[in-house]
Amino acid sequence: MALNNTYDARLVQQETALGAGVQILLLALIGTAIGMGPAGWLTGLAFALATWAVLSRALHRSRLRSFGAANRVTLGRATLVGGVTALVADSFQSSPPVSLFVGLTAVALILDGVDGKVARRTGTSTALGARFDMEVDAFLILVLSVYVSMEQGPWVLLIGGMRYVFVAAARVWPWLTAALPPSTARKTVAALQGVLLLVAGADLLPYAGNFGVAALALGLLVWSFGRDVLWLYRTSRVEETAARRQVRELVAS
């Protein structure tokens, strides 16, 4: 049995290595097509290495015996996000084709709804898969906000940085880590972030139109995060009050 577990673990790790190889191949294709500069290459390679290292460690700790079809879709999406990241980094020195940027981003956004469906249909939903999907989503939004901020200003970075600020705040206030109830509104707002930032970054609208689209994305995100934080705070107060009451009753008895 131990031999089989080791063999399966090696196969899982080989899939992450294959993903890194595909990422490098995509970077080579992009670099050949547009003559990508050092900033794009270094950023893309750093993304590929970081994704491989973090995912390999997470897989080792989770002891998954199969990578799974859903995780393969997410890994493919991460590869596209790596290409978008390289293009955004390269845009600080040159102007990559907007069509390539839009194409890679659009496919990555479309695939966002595929991995979850695959996981549910195949019965392979895991905590690691959900976290992997979430981190890819969050990083794509961060990269898109960086791209749009080059035209609209640094305030757009609030869109990509808000989730990471929330995670950092949860280390200070543990009540932020409580589970939130399912919300269609939250899922809708999260899905709209990438679409709205892509529209703002595609330069299809005049400056004022792009500004409005980015502002709408930020407004929706502030509303969504604000609503969740308020719910978590109120819930923590209720639970704390109930705990204190229980302690007083135990002492009184």
C-alpha positions in Angstrom: 0.0 0.0 0.0 2.8 2.4 0.9 4.4 1.8 -2.5 1.1 2.6 -4.3 0.8 5.8 -2.2 4.3 6.9 -3.1 3.7 6.1 -6.8 0.5 8.1 -6.9 2.1 11.0 -5.1 4.9 11.1 -7.7 2.3 11.2 -10.4 0.6 14.1 -8.8 3.9 16.0 -8.5 4.6 15.2 -12.1 1.4 17.0 -13.1 2.5 20.2 -11.4 5.9 20.0 -13.1 4.1 19.5 -16.4 2.1 22.6 -15.7 5.3 24.6 -15.1 6.6 23.3 -18.4 3.4 24.3 -20.3 3.7 27.7 -18.7 7.2 28.2 -20.0 6.1 27.0 -23.4 3.3 29.6 -23.4 5.8 32.3 -22.4 8.1 31.2 -25.3 5.2 31.5 -27.7 4.2 34.9 -26.5 7.8 36.0 -26.5 8.3 34.9 -30.0 5.1 36.5 -31.2 5.6 40.0 -29.6 9.3 40.1 -28.8 8.6 40.2 -25.0 11.2 42.1 -23.0 13.1 41.0 -19.9 10.5 42.3 -17.5 7.8 40.0 -19.0 10.1 37.0 -19.2 11.3 37.4 -15.6 7.8 37.9 -14.2 6.4 35.0 -16.2 9.1 32.7 -15.1 8.8 33.8 -11.5 5.1 33.1 -11.7 5.7 29.6 -13.1 8.2 28.8 -10.4 6.1 30.2 -7.6 3.0 28.3 -8.8 4.9 25.0 -9.1 6.5 25.4 -5.6 3.4 26.5 -3.7 1.1 23.9 -5.4 3.7 21.1 -4.9 3.9 21.9 -1.2 0.1 22.1 -0.9 -0.3 18.7 -2.6 2.3 17.1 -0.5 0.6 18.4 2.7 -2.9 17.4 1.6 -1.7 13.9 0.5 -4.0 13.8 -2.5 -3.6 10.5 -4.4 -5.0 12.0 -7.6 -4.6 15.5 -9.0 -8.1 15.4 -10.5 -9.7 16.8 -13.7 -11.0 19.9 -11.9 -7.5 20.8 -10.7 -6.1 20.3 -14.2 -8.6 22.9 -15.5 -7.5 25.3 -12.7 -3.9 24.6 -13.5 -4.6 25.4 -17.2 -6.3 28.6 -16.1 -3.3 29.4 -13.9 -1.1 29.0 -17.0 -3.1 31.6 -18.9 -2.9 33.9 -15.9 0.8 33.5 -16.0 0.8 34.7 -19.6 -1.4 37.6 -18.7 1.0 38.5 -15.8 3.9 38.5 -18.2 2.1 40.7 -20.7 1.2 43.2 -17.9 4.8 43.3 -16.7 6.0 43.8 -20.3 3.5 46.6 -20.7 5.6 48.8 -18.4 8.3 48.9 -21.1 6.3 48.4 -24.3 2.7 48.0 -25.5 1.7 44.4 -26.1 -1.1 43.6 -28.5 -4.4 44.3 -26.8 -6.0 41.4 -28.7 -3.5 39.0 -27.1 -4.1 40.4 -23.6 -7.9 40.3 -24.1 -7.8 36.8 -25.6 -5.8 35.2 -22.7 -7.8 37.0 -20.1 -11.2 36.1 -21.6 -10.4 32.4 -21.8 -9.1 32.4 -18.2 -12.3 34.1 -17.1 -14.5 31.6 -19.0 -12.7 28.7 -17.5 -13.4 30.0 -14.1 -16.8 28.5 -14.1 -15.6 25.1 -15.6 -13.4 23.7 -12.9 -16.1 23.9 -10.2 -18.6 22.2 -12.5 -16.1 19.5 -13.3 -15.3 18.9 -9.6 -19.0 18.6 -8.7 -19.8 16.2 -11.6 -16.9 14.0 -10.9 -17.3 14.1 -7.2 -13.7 15.3 -6.7 -14.3 18.6 -4.8 -11.6 19.2 -2.3 -10.5 22.0 0.1 -7.3 22.2 -1.9 -9.1 22.5 -5.2 -11.3 25.3 -3.9 -8.4 27.2 -2.4 -6.4 26.8 -5.6 -9.3 28.1 -7.6 -9.7 31.1 -5.3 -6.0 32.0 -5.3 -5.9 31.9 -9.1 -9.0 34.2 -9.3 -7.6 36.6 -6.7 -4.2 36.9 -8.5 -5.8 37.5 -11.9 -7.9 40.3 -10.4 -4.8 41.8 -8.9 -2.9 41.6 -12.2 -5.8 43.2 -14.1 -6.1 46.0 -11.5 -2.4 46.7 -12.0 -2.9 46.9 -15.8 -5.9 49.2 -15.5 -4.3 51.4 -12.9 -1.6 52.4 -15.4 -4.3 54.4 -17.2 -6.8 55.2 -14.5 -4.6 55.7 -11.5 -3.4 53.8 -8.4 -6.9 53.8 -6.8 -7.8 50.8 -9.1 -5.2 48.8 -7.1 -7.8 48.7 -4.3 -9.8 46.2 -6.4 -7.0 43.7 -6.6 -5.6 44.4 -3.1 -8.9 44.2 -1.1 -8.9 40.4 -0.8 -5.3 40.4 0.4 -6.0 43.2 2.9 -8.9 41.1 4.2 -6.7 38.1 4.6 -4.1 40.2 6.5 -6.7 41.7 8.7 -8.0 38.2 9.6 -4.6 37.6 11.3 -5.3 40.5 13.6 -9.1 39.9 14.1 -9.7 36.2 14.0 -13.5 36.7 13.8 -13.0 37.5 10.2 -12.1 33.9 9.5 -15.5 32.6 10.4 -17.4 30.8 7.6 -19.8 33.0 5.6 -23.2 31.9 4.5 -23.6 31.1 0.8 -24.4 34.2 -1.2 -25.4 34.5 -4.9 -24.7 38.3 -4.6 -21.1 37.6 -3.4 -20.5 35.2 -6.2 -21.9 37.5 -8.8 -19.8 40.5 -7.6 -16.7 38.3 -7.6 -17.4 37.1 -11.2 -18.0 40.6 -12.4 -14.6 41.9 -11.2 -12.6 40.2 -13.9 -15.2 41.1 -16.6 -15.3 44.8 -15.7 -11.6 45.1 -15.4 -11.1 43.4 -18.7 -13.6 45.8 -20.3 -11.7 48.8 -18.7 -8.3 47.4 -19.8 -9.4 46.5 -23.4 -9.5 50.2 -24.3 -12.8 49.8 -26.1 -14.4 52.8 -24.4 -13.2 56.4 -24.0 -11.3 57.3 -20.8 -14.5 58.4 -18.9 -16.2 55.1 -19.9 -13.2 53.0 -18.6 -13.1 55.1 -15.5 -16.8 54.4 -14.9 -16.4 50.7 -15.4 -13.5 50.4 -13.0 -15.3 52.6 -10.5 -18.4 50.3 -10.7 -16.1 47.3 -10.1 -14.7 48.9 -7.0 -18.1 50.1 -5.7 -19.5 46.6 -6.0 -16.5 45.1 -4.3 -16.6 47.5 -1.4 -20.3 46.8 -1.0 -19.8 43.0 -1.0 -16.8 43.1 1.4 -18.5 45.6 3.6 -21.6 43.5 3.9 -19.6 40.4 4.7 -17.4 42.1 7.3 -20.5 43.6 9.0 -22.2 40.2 9.1 -19.0 38.6 10.6 -18.7 41.3 13.2 -22.3 41.1 14.3 -22.1 37.3 14.4 -19.0 37.4 16.5 -20.6 39.9 19.0 -23.6 37.6 19.3 -21.5 34.5 19.9 -19.3 36.4 22.4 -22.4 37.6 24.3 -23.8 34.1 24.4 -20.5 32.7 25.6 -20.3 35.3 28.4 -23.9 34.5 29.5 -23.1 30.8 29.6 -20.1 31.5 31.8 -22.1 33.6 34.2 -24.8 30.9 34.4 -22.1 28.3 35.2 -20.6 30.5 37.9 -24.0 31.2 39.4 -24.9 27.6 39.5 
